[in-house]
Amino acid sequence: MKFYGRTEEIAALQKHLDLVKETAASRMVVVYGRRRVGKTTLVNEAFRNVDVTYVYFFVAGSGKEELMARWKAKIVEVFGLKRESNISSLADFIAWVMELSEHRPVVLVFDECQELEKHEPGFYSALQNIWDQNKNSSQTLLILSGSVLSAIKKIFGDHSEPLFGRPDDFQRISAFPVSVIREIAQDFNPELSGMDLLLTYAASGGVPRYLELLAPTTQFRYDDILNFIFGRMGGTYRDEADIYLNNEFRAESHIYQIILWAIAQGRTKRSEIQDVVKNTNVSPYLQRLEIFGLIKRIEPFGSRTETKHRFEINDLFLKFWRLFVMGNFDDINQNQGARVVRRITPLLPEYLGHVLEQWFRQELLESGRWDAVGAWWDRKGEHEIDLIAVDEIDKRILFGEAKLDPKKFNEIKLRMKAEAFLQVNPQYRSWSMFFRGFSPEDMLKETPSIEERASQ
């Protein structure tokens, strides 16, 4: 699959290299994000055609001696050295490369950098000393990339850790924006329908690797996506969530899975989640899931208190997997994937309706035309609005409702809900108001059409 998106991320990484050259001093950049989000591909693409030495090392999967032998041989090759150094520590290896870069800029990448300490206890303390002593006399752009977010946050974000305060930049790599998801799907399927795109978004969450798995076999067609996920060829897709959660949460991954299942089932309040998770205080687990971006706290738009917040799964891939894949493993392993598809098909419309809301909230926010986007519900649960967006500059407010069937959009009802919203948020009464229904077919259009077609 060709390279898509990431223009801002690439520009930022290349700017750091420019600064290394301009200042003749080293810089450290941390690139991190969930598993399969495309960090390695991004870094390789950013430096694919640069005019400096680029050296990439993958840390996981080998013992220290094997790593050192392979890495030293690589440095001898790229620098054209007559012999390799006799160093034996990973930290000294970095010092060696930094010394070699005194008169020659180098991009040095360590992928899955959280594994370095496992190979060499005390590595980060040693690196701190090496970095502080050599960064101003060398020209190394050191990129440390990792996918275990808990480890990355501890290594670089904990005040007590030796590398705290050393990185010049943190680049968090997220799933693709909706515009890129649409571009990819339409490239593979010129006859893409709105429902095709909606299921693509729901099943992949915009994570590049999952889109890459779906692309060649399904061309992002609705039925083919389901047959792939639950069929013989979908094993890699189905195994991903377990690997991801086990990497992050290890022995406690089962508690996080229960919490994700509860939220996916519609138990979005803390008290409702606590009822499902017996004998364990869920608050620290919810906080950790928030920190890692797997869930997010949502409040009624314009709310001035947190007492009415709900939790929503932010990672759509995990949500889809938890709802439709995990509970069907036995049948899938018995080659009953077709029956699973028949079983879940009636359940998909309600679920996809909620995903449709998320798509348009995300698209409006990514468009750069709105200052804030969210949903709203009243205290009694009598009124709920799928989407509200405000433009503080031009004093505009958009009320939206997402429907799989556009014929079911009722503007009169939406206006009544908007009136309930305005009663508790009267500051918007003088603004220009727009009312709009959103359907899957609207997903196929560029963002400007959202505002252009809104009725006033």
Secondary structure as a PSIPRED ss2 file (coil, helix, strand):
# PSIPRED VFORMAT (PSIPRED V4.0)

   1 M C   1.000  0.000  0.000
   2 K C   1.000  0.000  0.000
   3 F C   1.000  0.000  0.000
   4 Y C   1.000  0.000  0.000
   5 G C   1.000  0.000  0.000
   6 R C   1.000  0.000  0.000
   7 T H   0.000  1.000  0.000
   8 E H   0.000  1.000  0.000
   9 E H   0.000  1.000  0.000
  10 I H   0.000  1.000  0.000
  11 A H   0.000  1.000  0.000
  12 A H   0.000  1.000  0.000
  13 L H   0.000  1.000  0.000
  14 Q H   0.000  1.000  0.000
  15 K H   0.000  1.000  0.000
  16 H H   0.000  1.000  0.000
  17 L H   0.000  1.000  0.000
  18 D H   0.000  1.000  0.000
  19 L H   0.000  1.000  0.000
  20 V H   0.000  1.000  0.000
  21 K H   0.000  1.000  0.000
  22 E H   0.000  1.000  0.000
  23 T H   0.000  1.000  0.000
  24 A C   1.000  0.000  0.000
  25 A C   1.000  0.000  0.000
  26 S C   1.000  0.000  0.000
  27 R E   0.000  0.000  1.000
  28 M E   0.000  0.000  1.000
  29 V E   0.000  0.000  1.000
  30 V E   0.000  0.000  1.000
  31 V E   0.000  0.000  1.000
  32 Y E   0.000  0.000  1.000
  33 G C   1.000  0.000  0.000
  34 R C   1.000  0.000  0.000
  35 R C   1.000  0.000  0.000
  36 R C   1.000  0.000  0.000
  37 V C   1.000  0.000  0.000
  38 G C   1.000  0.000  0.000
  39 K H   0.000  1.000  0.000
  40 T H   0.000  1.000  0.000
  41 T H   0.000  1.000  0.000
  42 L H   0.000  1.000  0.000
  43 V H   0.000  1.000  0.000
  44 N H   0.000  1.000  0.000
  45 E H   0.000  1.000  0.000
  46 A H   0.000  1.000  0.000
  47 F C   1.000  0.000  0.000
  48 R C   1.000  0.000  0.000
  49 N C   1.000  0.000  0.000
  50 V C   1.000  0.000  0.000
  51 D C   1.000  0.000  0.000
  52 V C   1.000  0.000  0.000
  53 T E   0.000  0.000  1.000
  54 Y E   0.000  0.000  1.000
  55 V E   0.000  0.000  1.000
  56 Y E   0.000  0.000  1.000
  57 F E   0.000  0.000  1.000
  58 F E   0.000  0.000  1.000
  59 V C   1.000  0.000  0.000
  60 A C   1.000  0.000  0.000
  61 G C   1.000  0.000  0.000
  62 S C   1.000  0.000  0.000
  63 G C   1.000  0.000  0.000
  64 K H   0.000  1.000  0.000
  65 E H   0.000  1.000  0.000
  66 E H   0.000  1.000  0.000
  67 L H   0.000  1.000  0.000
  68 M H   0.000  1.000  0.000
  69 A H   0.000  1.000  0.000
  70 R H   0.000  1.000  0.000
  71 W H   0.000  1.000  0.000
  72 K H   0.000  1.000  0.000
  73 A H   0.000  1.000  0.000
  74 K H   0.000  1.000  0.000
  75 I H   0.000  1.000  0.000
  76 V H   0.000  1.000  0.000
  77 E H   0.000  1.000  0.000
  78 V H   0.000  1.000  0.000
  79 F H   0.000  1.000  0.000
  80 G C   1.000  0.000  0.000
  81 L C   1.000  0.000  0.000
  82 K C   1.000  0.000  0.000
  83 R C   1.000  0.000  0.000
  84 E C   1.000  0.000  0.000
  85 S C   1.000  0.000  0.000
  86 N C   1.000  0.000  0.000
  87 I C   1.000  0.000  0.000
  88 S C   1.000  0.000  0.000
  89 S C   1.000  0.000  0.000
  90 L H   0.000  1.000  0.000
  91 A H   0.000  1.000  0.000
  92 D H   0.000  1.000  0.000
  93 F H   0.000  1.000  0.000
  94 I H   0.000  1.000  0.000
  95 A H   0.000  1.000  0.000
  96 W H   0.000  1.000  0.000
  97 V H   0.000  1.000  0.000
  98 M H   0.000  1.000  0.000
  99 E H   0.000  1.000  0.000
 100 L H   0.000  1.000  0.000
 101 S C   1.000  0.000  0.000
 102 E C   1.000  0.000  0.000
 103 H C   1.000  0.000  0.000
 104 R C   1.000  0.000  0.000
 105 P C   1.000  0.000  0.000
 106 V E   0.000  0.000  1.000
 107 V E   0.000  0.000  1.000
 108 L E   0.000  0.000  1.000
 109 V E   0.000  0.000  1.000
 110 F E   0.000  0.000  1.000
 111 D E   0.000  0.000  1.000
 112 E C   1.000  0.000  0.000
 113 C H   0.000  1.000  0.000
 114 Q H   0.000  1.000  0.000
 115 E H   0.000  1.000  0.000
 116 L H   0.000  1.000  0.000
 117 E H   0.000  1.000  0.000
 118 K H   0.000  1.000  0.000
 119 H H   0.000  1.000  0.000
 120 E C   1.000  0.000  0.000
 121 P C   1.000  0.000  0.000
 122 G C   1.000  0.000  0.000
 123 F H   0.000  1.000  0.000
 124 Y H   0.000  1.000  0.000
 125 S H   0.000  1.000  0.000
 126 A H   0.000  1.000  0.000
 127 L H   0.000  1.000  0.000
 128 Q H   0.000  1.000  0.000
 129 N H   0.000  1.000  0.000
 130 I H   0.000  1.000  0.000
 131 W H   0.000  1.000  0.000
 132 D H   0.000  1.000  0.000
 133 Q H   0.000  1.000  0.000
 134 N H   0.000  1.000  0.000
 135 K H   0.000  1.000  0.000
 136 N H   0.000  1.000  0.000
 137 S H   0.000  1.000  0.000
 138 S C   1.000  0.000  0.000
 139 Q C   1.000  0.000  0.000
 140 T E   0.000  0.000  1.000
 141 L E   0.000  0.000  1.000
 142 L E   0.000  0.000  1.000
 143 I E   0.000  0.000  1.000
 144 L E   0.000  0.000  1.000
 145 S E   0.000  0.000  1.000
 146 G E   0.000  0.000  1.000
 147 S C   1.000  0.000  0.000
 148 V C   1.000  0.000  0.000
 149 L H   0.000  1.000  0.000
 150 S H   0.000  1.000  0.000
 151 A H   0.000  1.000  0.000
 152 I H   0.000  1.000  0.000
 153 K H   0.000  1.000  0.000
 154 K H   0.000  1.000  0.000
 155 I H   0.000  1.000  0.000
 156 F H   0.000  1.000  0.000
 157 G H   0.000  1.000  0.000
 158 D C   1.000  0.000  0.000
 159 H C   1.000  0.000  0.000
 160 S C   1.000  0.000  0.000
 161 E C   1.000  0.000  0.000
 162 P C   1.000  0.000  0.000
 163 L C   1.000  0.000  0.000
 164 F C   1.000  0.000  0.000
 165 G C   1.000  0.000  0.000
 166 R C   1.000  0.000  0.000
 167 P C   1.000  0.000  0.000
 168 D C   1.000  0.000  0.000
 169 D E   0.000  0.000  1.000
 170 F E   0.000  0.000  1.000
 171 Q E   0.000  0.000  1.000
 172 R E   0.000  0.000  1.000
 173 I C   1.000  0.000  0.000
 174 S C   1.000  0.000  0.000
 175 A C   1.000  0.000  0.000
 176 F C   1.000  0.000  0.000
 177 P C   1.000  0.000  0.000
 178 V H   0.000  1.000  0.000
 179 S H   0.000  1.000  0.000
 180 V H   0.000  1.000  0.000
 181 I H   0.000  1.000  0.000
 182 R H   0.000  1.000  0.000
 183 E H   0.000  1.000  0.000
 184 I H   0.000  1.000  0.000
 185 A H   0.000  1.000  0.000
 186 Q H   0.000  1.000  0.000
 187 D H   0.000  1.000  0.000
 188 F H   0.000  1.000  0.000
 189 N C   1.000  0.000  0.000
 190 P C   1.000  0.000  0.000
 191 E C   1.000  0.000  0.000
 192 L C   1.000  0.000  0.000
 193 S C   1.000  0.000  0.000
 194 G H   0.000  1.000  0.000
 195 M H   0.000  1.000  0.000
 196 D H   0.000  1.000  0.000
 197 L H   0.000  1.000  0.000
 198 L H   0.000  1.000  0.000
 199 L H   0.000  1.000  0.000
 200 T H   0.000  1.000  0.000
 201 Y H   0.000  1.000  0.000
 202 A H   0.000  1.000  0.000
 203 A H   0.000  1.000  0.000
 204 S H   0.000  1.000  0.000
 205 G C   1.000  0.000  0.000
 206 G C   1.000  0.000  0.000
 207 V C   1.000  0.000  0.000
 208 P H   0.000  1.000  0.000
 209 R H   0.000  1.000  0.000
 210 Y H   0.000  1.000  0.000
 211 L H   0.000  1.000  0.000
 212 E H   0.000  1.000  0.000
 213 L H   0.000  1.000  0.000
 214 L H   0.000  1.000  0.000
 215 A H   0.000  1.000  0.000
 216 P H   0.000  1.000  0.000
 217 T H   0.000  1.000  0.000
 218 T H   0.000  1.000  0.000
 219 Q C   1.000  0.000  0.000
 220 F C   1.000  0.000  0.000
 221 R C   1.000  0.000  0.000
 222 Y H   0.000  1.000  0.000
 223 D H   0.000  1.000  0.000
 224 D H   0.000  1.000  0.000
 225 I H   0.000  1.000  0.000
 226 L H   0.000  1.000  0.000
 227 N H   0.000  1.000  0.000
 228 F H   0.000  1.000  0.000
 229 I H   0.000  1.000  0.000
 230 F H   0.000  1.000  0.000
 231 G C   1.000  0.000  0.000
 232 R H   0.000  1.000  0.000
 233 M H   0.000  1.000  0.000
 234 G H   0.000  1.000  0.000
 235 G H   0.000  1.000  0.000
 236 T H   0.000  1.000  0.000
 237 Y H   0.000  1.000  0.000
 238 R H   0.000  1.000  0.000
 239 D H   0.000  1.000  0.000
 240 E H   0.000  1.000  0.000
 241 A H   0.000  1.000  0.000
 242 D H   0.000  1.000  0.000
 243 I H   0.000  1.000  0.000
 244 Y H   0.000  1.000  0.000
 245 L H   0.000  1.000  0.000
 246 N H   0.000  1.000  0.000
 247 N H   0.000  1.000  0.000
 248 E H   0.000  1.000  0.000
 249 F H   0.000  1.000  0.000
 250 R H   0.000  1.000  0.000
 251 A H   0.000  1.000  0.000
 252 E H   0.000  1.000  0.000
 253 S H   0.000  1.000  0.000
 254 H H   0.000  1.000  0.000
 255 I H   0.000  1.000  0.000
 256 Y H   0.000  1.000  0.000
 257 Q H   0.000  1.000  0.000
 258 I H   0.000  1.000  0.000
 259 I H   0.000  1.000  0.000
 260 L H   0.000  1.000  0.000
 261 W H   0.000  1.000  0.000
 262 A H   0.000  1.000  0.000
 263 I H   0.000  1.000  0.000
 264 A H   0.000  1.000  0.000
 265 Q C   1.000  0.000  0.000
 266 G C   1.000  0.000  0.000
 267 R C   1.000  0.000  0.000
 268 T C   1.000  0.000  0.000
 269 K C   1.000  0.000  0.000
 270 R H   0.000  1.000  0.000
 271 S H   0.000  1.000  0.000
 272 E H   0.000  1.000  0.000
 273 I H   0.000  1.000  0.000
 274 Q H   0.000  1.000  0.000
 275 D H   0.000  1.000  0.000
 276 V H   0.000  1.000  0.000
 277 V C   1.000  0.000  0.000
 278 K C   1.000  0.000  0.000
 279 N C   1.000  0.000  0.000
 280 T C   1.000  0.000  0.000
 281 N C   1.000  0.000  0.000
 282 V C   1.000  0.000  0.000
 283 S H   0.000  1.000  0.000
 284 P H   0.000  1.000  0.000
 285 Y H   0.000  1.000  0.000
 286 L H   0.000  1.000  0.000
 287 Q H   0.000  1.000  0.000
 288 R H   0.000  1.000  0.000
 289 L H   0.000  1.000  0.000
 290 E H   0.000  1.000  0.000
 291 I H   0.000  1.000  0.000
 292 F C   1.000  0.000  0.000
 293 G C   1.000  0.000  0.000
 294 L C   1.000  0.000  0.000
 295 I E   0.000  0.000  1.000
 296 K E   0.000  0.000  1.000
 297 R E   0.000  0.000  1.000
 298 I E   0.000  0.000  1.000
 299 E C   1.000  0.000  0.000
 300 P C   1.000  0.000  0.000
 301 F C   1.000  0.000  0.000
 302 G C   1.000  0.000  0.000
 303 S C   1.000  0.000  0.000
 304 R C   1.000  0.000  0.000
 305 T C   1.000  0.000  0.000
 306 E C   1.000  0.000  0.000
 307 T C   1.000  0.000  0.000
 308 K C   1.000  0.000  0.000
 309 H C   1.000  0.000  0.000
 310 R E   0.000  0.000  1.000
 311 F E   0.000  0.000  1.000
 312 E E   0.000  0.000  1.000
 313 I E   0.000  0.000  1.000
 314 N C   1.000  0.000  0.000
 315 D C   1.000  0.000  0.000
 316 L H   0.000  1.000  0.000
 317 F H   0.000  1.000  0.000
 318 L H   0.000  1.000  0.000
 319 K H   0.000  1.000  0.000
 320 F H   0.000  1.000  0.000
 321 W H   0.000  1.000  0.000
 322 R H   0.000  1.000  0.000
 323 L H   0.000  1.000  0.000
 324 F H   0.000  1.000  0.000
 325 V H   0.000  1.000  0.000
 326 M H   0.000  1.000  0.000
 327 G H   0.000  1.000  0.000
 328 N H   0.000  1.000  0.000
 329 F H   0.000  1.000  0.000
 330 D H   0.000  1.000  0.000
 331 D H   0.000  1.000  0.000
 332 I H   0.000  1.000  0.000
 333 N H   0.000  1.000  0.000
 334 Q C   1.000  0.000  0.000
 335 N C   1.000  0.000  0.000
 336 Q C   1.000  0.000  0.000
 337 G H   0.000  1.000  0.000
 338 A H   0.000  1.000  0.000
 339 R H   0.000  1.000  0.000
 340 V H   0.000  1.000  0.000
 341 V H   0.000  1.000  0.000
 342 R H   0.000  1.000  0.000
 343 R H   0.000  1.000  0.000
 344 I H   0.000  1.000  0.000
 345 T H   0.000  1.000  0.000
 346 P H   0.000  1.000  0.000
 347 L H   0.000  1.000  0.000
 348 L H   0.000  1.000  0.000
 349 P H   0.000  1.000  0.000
 350 E H   0.000  1.000  0.000
 351 Y H   0.000  1.000  0.000
 352 L H   0.000  1.000  0.000
 353 G H   0.000  1.000  0.000
 354 H H   0.000  1.000  0.000
 355 V H   0.000  1.000  0.000
 356 L H   0.000  1.000  0.000
 357 E H   0.000  1.000  0.000
 358 Q H   0.000  1.000  0.000
 359 W H   0.000  1.000  0.000
 360 F H   0.000  1.000  0.000
 361 R H   0.000  1.000  0.000
 362 Q H   0.000  1.000  0.000
 363 E H   0.000  1.000  0.000
 364 L H   0.000  1.000  0.000
 365 L H   0.000  1.000  0.000
 366 E H   0.000  1.000  0.000
 367 S C   1.000  0.000  0.000
 368 G C   1.000  0.000  0.000
 369 R C   1.000  0.000  0.000
 370 W C   1.000  0.000  0.000
 371 D C   1.000  0.000  0.000
 372 A E   0.000  0.000  1.000
 373 V E   0.000  0.000  1.000
 374 G E   0.000  0.000  1.000
 375 A E   0.000  0.000  1.000
 376 W E   0.000  0.000  1.000
 377 W E   0.000  0.000  1.000
 378 D C   1.000  0.000  0.000
 379 R C   1.000  0.000  0.000
 380 K C   1.000  0.000  0.000
 381 G C   1.000  0.000  0.000
 382 E C   1.000  0.000  0.000
 383 H C   1.000  0.000  0.000
 384 E E   0.000  0.000  1.000
 385 I E   0.000  0.000  1.000
 386 D E   0.000  0.000  1.000
 387 L E   0.000  0.000  1.000
 388 I E   0.000  0.000  1.000
 389 A E   0.000  0.000  1.000
 390 V E   0.000  0.000  1.000
 391 D E   0.000  0.000  1.000
 392 E C   1.000  0.000  0.000
 393 I C   1.000  0.000  0.000
 394 D C   1.000  0.000  0.000
 395 K C   1.000  0.000  0.000
 396 R E   0.000  0.000  1.000
 397 I E   0.000  0.000  1.000
 398 L E   0.000  0.000  1.000
 399 F E   0.000  0.000  1.000
 400 G E   0.000  0.000  1.000
 401 E E   0.000  0.000  1.000
 402 A E   0.000  0.000  1.000
 403 K C   1.000  0.000  0.000
 404 L C   1.000  0.000  0.000
 405 D C   1.000  0.000  0.000
 406 P H   0.000  1.000  0.000
 407 K H   0.000  1.000  0.000
 408 K H   0.000  1.000  0.000
 409 F C   1.000  0.000  0.000
 410 N C   1.000  0.000  0.000
 411 E H   0.000  1.000  0.000
 412 I H   0.000  1.000  0.000
 413 K H   0.000  1.000  0.000
 414 L H   0.000  1.000  0.000
 415 R H   0.000  1.000  0.000
 416 M H   0.000  1.000  0.000
 417 K H   0.000  1.000  0.000
 418 A H   0.000  1.000  0.000
 419 E H   0.000  1.000  0.000
 420 A H   0.000  1.000  0.000
 421 F H   0.000  1.000  0.000
 422 L H   0.000  1.000  0.000
 423 Q H   0.000  1.000  0.000
 424 V H   0.000  1.000  0.000
 425 N C   1.000  0.000  0.000
 426 P H   0.000  1.000  0.000
 427 Q H   0.000  1.000  0.000
 428 Y H   0.000  1.000  0.000
 429 R C   1.000  0.000  0.000
 430 S C   1.000  0.000  0.000
 431 W C   1.000  0.000  0.000
 432 S E   0.000  0.000  1.000
 433 M E   0.000  0.000  1.000
 434 F E   0.000  0.000  1.000
 435 F E   0.000  0.000  1.000
 436 R E   0.000  0.000  1.000
 437 G E   0.000  0.000  1.000
 438 F E   0.000  0.000  1.000
 439 S C   1.000  0.000  0.000
 440 P H   0.000  1.000  0.000
 441 E H   0.000  1.000  0.000
 442 D H   0.000  1.000  0.000
 443 M H   0.000  1.000  0.000
 444 L H   0.000  1.000  0.000
 445 K C   1.000  0.000  0.000
 446 E C   1.000  0.000  0.000
 447 T C   1.000  0.000  0.000
 448 P H   0.000  1.000  0.000
 449 S H   0.000  1.000  0.000
 450 I H   0.000  1.000  0.000
 451 E H   0.000  1.000  0.000
 452 E H   0.000  1.000  0.000
 453 R C   1.000  0.000  0.000
 454 A C   1.000  0.000  0.000
 455 S E   0.000  0.000  1.000
 456 Q C   1.000  0.000  0.000
